[in-house]
Amino acid sequence: MLSPNEVKIVLEAALLASQEPLPISELRKMFDEEIDADTLRKLLEELRESWVGRGVELVVTASGWRFQTKASLQKFLERIHPERAPRYSRAVLETLAIIAYRQPVTRGDIENVRGVSVSTEVIRRLEERNWIEVIGHKEVPGRPALYATTKTFLDDLGLRSLEELPPLEDIVKTLDLTQIPPPAPQPAPEQPAEQPAETAQTSAV
């Protein structure tokens, strides 16, 4: 039976070698599931503490645990790794923000908020990035698809759940957006114009 310190060494090696977050269920397999989930969480927390103050930190995301470089060091890393993340159009980022904060939503819901139509290309790019997915269909005529964000979206933001999403103003700054327009007010139904009362025509007798 491995000691707690030996278990932490194994966990550290697995997480450093993995390119994707590892959930507790996956980590337990390394120990033939002899170590329960609560014990592993405790050891992971201890491992996280041991990395505090270093350039790499252990974090937990929606998909599991992973090591990542600190965001504050990104400007230095970019000098030797100048590759830039793909830049997305305003339409793509606005659509993503609307889905994130109002999910689940249909394409029509998104169009009502943005005030313009949403192109198939915008939806396709978000699906290719694995940031959104179809989770069902709205029970209305035509049964339009309902979109929601994915675990990958939360992982890329370093979040565990949607409850951790920052205020919209903060994510707008992160995504380099201007304020997303609020839903367009619905026009009041037009009142039929009042018909002038007909005046009786009197003919001379």
Backbone torsions as a table, in degrees:
resi	resn	phi	psi	omega
1	MET	NA	129.6	-179.5
2	LEU	-72.0	147.0	174.7
3	SER	-77.5	161.6	178.2
4	PRO	-54.2	-39.3	-179.9
5	ASN	-66.2	-39.2	178.4
6	GLU	-66.2	-37.7	177.3
7	VAL	-62.5	-41.8	179.4
8	LYS	-64.2	-35.1	177.9
9	ILE	-65.5	-41.4	177.9
10	VAL	-64.6	-44.8	178.6
11	LEU	-60.0	-44.6	-179.8
12	GLU	-60.0	-45.7	-179.5
13	ALA	-63.3	-43.7	-179.0
14	ALA	-63.8	-43.2	-177.3
15	LEU	-71.5	-35.3	177.4
16	LEU	-70.1	-30.2	-178.6
17	ALA	-82.9	-19.8	-175.3
18	SER	-85.8	140.6	175.5
19	GLN	-91.4	-8.7	-179.1
20	GLU	-124.2	154.4	175.1
21	PRO	-59.5	144.5	-179.9
22	LEU	-114.1	122.6	177.8
23	PRO	-76.1	163.6	179.1
24	ILE	-55.9	-41.2	-178.1
25	SER	-59.3	-34.9	179.5
26	GLU	-76.1	-39.6	-180.0
27	LEU	-65.4	-34.0	-179.7
28	ARG	-63.1	-28.5	-178.0
29	LYS	-61.9	-28.3	-179.4
30	MET	-66.7	-20.8	-177.8
31	PHE	-113.7	24.8	-178.2
32	ASP	53.8	29.2	178.4
33	GLU	58.2	23.7	177.5
34	GLU	-78.5	-19.1	178.6
35	ILE	-100.7	125.9	-176.1
36	ASP	-73.9	163.7	-174.4
37	ALA	-61.8	-40.8	-178.9
38	ASP	-63.2	-40.2	178.5
39	THR	-64.9	-41.4	178.8
40	LEU	-63.1	-42.0	178.5
41	ARG	-60.6	-41.6	179.6
42	LYS	-62.9	-43.9	-180.0
43	LEU	-68.0	-35.3	177.2
44	LEU	-66.4	-38.7	177.1
45	GLU	-64.0	-40.0	176.9
46	GLU	-64.9	-39.9	178.0
47	LEU	-64.0	-40.9	177.9
48	ARG	-60.5	-43.5	179.8
49	GLU	-61.2	-36.6	-177.3
50	SER	-69.5	-16.9	179.5
51	TRP	-98.5	-0.6	179.9
52	VAL	-62.0	136.7	178.5
53	GLY	89.1	3.1	179.4
54	ARG	-107.8	173.9	-176.8
55	GLY	-74.9	-15.6	179.0
56	VAL	-118.0	141.9	-178.8
57	GLU	-129.7	151.6	176.2
58	LEU	-96.8	123.8	-177.6
59	VAL	-129.1	160.7	175.1
60	VAL	-114.6	130.9	-179.5
61	THR	-118.5	-173.4	-179.3
62	ALA	-62.0	-30.4	-176.7
63	SER	-95.5	-12.2	-179.7
64	GLY	146.2	-159.7	-176.7
65	TRP	-95.5	146.0	176.7
66	ARG	-158.4	157.0	171.0
67	PHE	-93.0	141.7	176.6
68	GLN	-149.4	154.3	176.6
69	THR	-73.2	151.5	-179.8
70	LYS	-69.2	140.0	-178.5
71	ALA	-60.4	-31.8	-177.6
72	SER	-67.3	-15.2	-179.3
73	LEU	-98.1	-1.6	-174.5
74	GLN	-58.1	-38.3	-177.5
75	LYS	-63.2	-30.3	178.1
76	PHE	-77.0	-40.8	-179.0
77	LEU	-65.5	-32.1	-178.9
78	GLU	-66.1	-19.5	179.8
79	ARG	-71.6	-26.2	177.2
80	ILE	-109.5	-14.9	174.9
81	HIS	-128.2	76.8	-172.0
82	PRO	-74.7	3.4	-179.8
83	GLU	-58.7	132.1	-179.5
84	ARG	-99.6	145.3	173.9
85	ALA	-66.4	149.1	179.8
86	PRO	-55.8	137.8	177.4
87	ARG	-96.1	133.8	-176.3
88	TYR	-109.7	151.1	-178.9
89	SER	-68.4	163.0	176.7
90	ARG	-56.8	-40.7	-178.6
91	ALA	-61.9	-41.7	179.9
92	VAL	-64.6	-46.7	-176.4
93	LEU	-70.7	-36.9	176.8
94	GLU	-64.8	-42.9	179.1
95	THR	-61.5	-43.2	178.3
96	LEU	-61.5	-44.4	-178.8
97	ALA	-63.7	-40.4	179.5
98	ILE	-63.5	-43.9	179.0
99	ILE	-63.3	-42.9	-176.9
100	ALA	-61.8	-40.8	-172.9
101	TYR	-95.5	-12.9	-177.6
102	ARG	-124.5	7.8	-174.7
103	GLN	-59.4	150.3	-4.5
104	PRO	-80.4	145.2	-177.8
105	VAL	-135.1	154.0	174.5
106	THR	-94.6	169.8	176.7
107	ARG	-60.7	-37.1	178.1
108	GLY	-65.1	-37.6	176.6
109	ASP	-60.7	-43.4	-179.7
110	ILE	-63.0	-41.9	-179.0
111	GLU	-65.8	-34.4	178.3
112	ASN	-65.3	-36.4	179.6
113	VAL	-74.2	-46.6	-175.8
114	ARG	-76.6	-24.8	-179.3
115	GLY	81.4	4.5	177.5
116	VAL	-139.1	164.6	-179.7
117	SER	-71.9	152.1	178.5
118	VAL	-103.6	119.3	-177.1
119	SER	-74.3	155.4	176.7
120	THR	-61.4	-33.4	-179.6
121	GLU	-62.1	-38.3	179.3
122	VAL	-62.5	-48.7	179.1
123	ILE	-62.6	-41.6	-178.2
124	ARG	-61.6	-42.0	-178.4
125	ARG	-65.2	-38.9	178.6
126	LEU	-69.0	-36.4	177.9
127	GLU	-69.9	-39.0	178.2
128	GLU	-63.8	-34.8	178.2
129	ARG	-76.8	-7.2	-178.3
130	ASN	60.8	37.4	176.1
131	TRP	-95.8	-24.9	178.6
132	ILE	-132.7	160.8	177.4
133	GLU	-153.6	160.5	175.9
134	VAL	-84.6	125.6	-178.1
135	ILE	-111.9	0.8	-179.7
136	GLY	163.4	-166.4	179.7
137	HIS	-136.3	140.7	-179.8
138	LYS	-76.2	134.2	-176.9
139	GLU	-81.9	70.2	174.5
140	VAL	-135.3	166.8	178.4
141	PRO	-50.9	130.8	-178.3
142	GLY	91.6	-17.0	179.8
143	ARG	42.0	64.5	-179.3
144	PRO	-66.2	151.1	-179.6
145	ALA	-66.5	143.5	175.2
146	LEU	-102.2	125.5	-177.9
147	TYR	-104.2	144.9	175.3
148	ALA	-145.5	164.8	178.0
149	THR	-79.8	164.3	-176.2
150	THR	-109.0	173.8	174.0
151	LYS	-64.2	-33.0	178.9
152	THR	-61.5	-39.4	177.7
153	PHE	-59.3	-46.0	179.4
154	LEU	-66.5	-40.1	178.8
155	ASP	-59.6	-43.2	-177.3
156	ASP	-67.4	-24.4	175.7
157	LEU	-93.5	-2.9	-179.3
158	GLY	71.6	32.5	-176.8
159	LEU	-112.4	154.3	177.5
160	ARG	-92.7	-30.6	-177.1
161	SER	-154.1	168.8	178.7
162	LEU	-64.6	-26.0	178.8
163	GLU	-62.2	-20.5	-179.1
164	GLU	-90.7	0.2	178.1
165	LEU	-57.5	134.1	179.5
166	PRO	-71.3	168.3	174.9
167	PRO	-54.5	149.7	-176.8
168	LEU	-54.6	-36.8	-179.2
169	GLU	-61.1	-36.2	-178.9
170	ASP	-72.0	-43.1	-178.8
171	ILE	-70.2	-29.5	175.4
172	VAL	-60.9	-42.0	178.5
173	LYS	-67.4	-40.5	-179.9
174	THR	-61.8	-40.1	-178.5
175	LEU	-88.9	6.4	178.0
176	ASP	59.8	50.6	-179.2
177	LEU	-115.9	154.0	165.7
178	THR	-86.6	173.0	-176.1
179	GLN	-55.9	130.5	177.6
180	ILE	-71.9	131.6	-177.1
181	PRO	-63.8	141.6	178.0
182	PRO	-71.5	165.1	178.1
183	PRO	-56.4	136.7	-179.5
184	ALA	-66.0	133.8	179.2
185	PRO	-63.5	139.5	180.0
186	GLN	-78.2	128.9	179.9
187	PRO	-65.0	142.6	178.1
188	ALA	-68.5	143.2	179.2
189	PRO	-58.8	136.9	-178.2
190	GLU	-68.4	136.1	176.5
191	GLN	-87.4	134.3	178.5
192	PRO	-61.6	136.5	-179.5
193	ALA	-62.7	137.9	-179.1
194	GLU	-69.9	132.6	179.0
195	GLN	-83.5	131.4	178.3
196	PRO	-62.8	140.1	-179.5
197	ALA	-62.7	135.1	179.9
198	GLU	-70.4	133.6	177.8
199	THR	-91.5	134.7	-178.0
200	ALA	-69.3	131.1	177.5
201	GLN	-89.7	119.3	178.5
202	THR	-104.7	129.1	-179.7
203	SER	-100.0	145.9	178.4
204	ALA	-68.1	136.9	179.8
205	VAL	-92.6	NA	NA
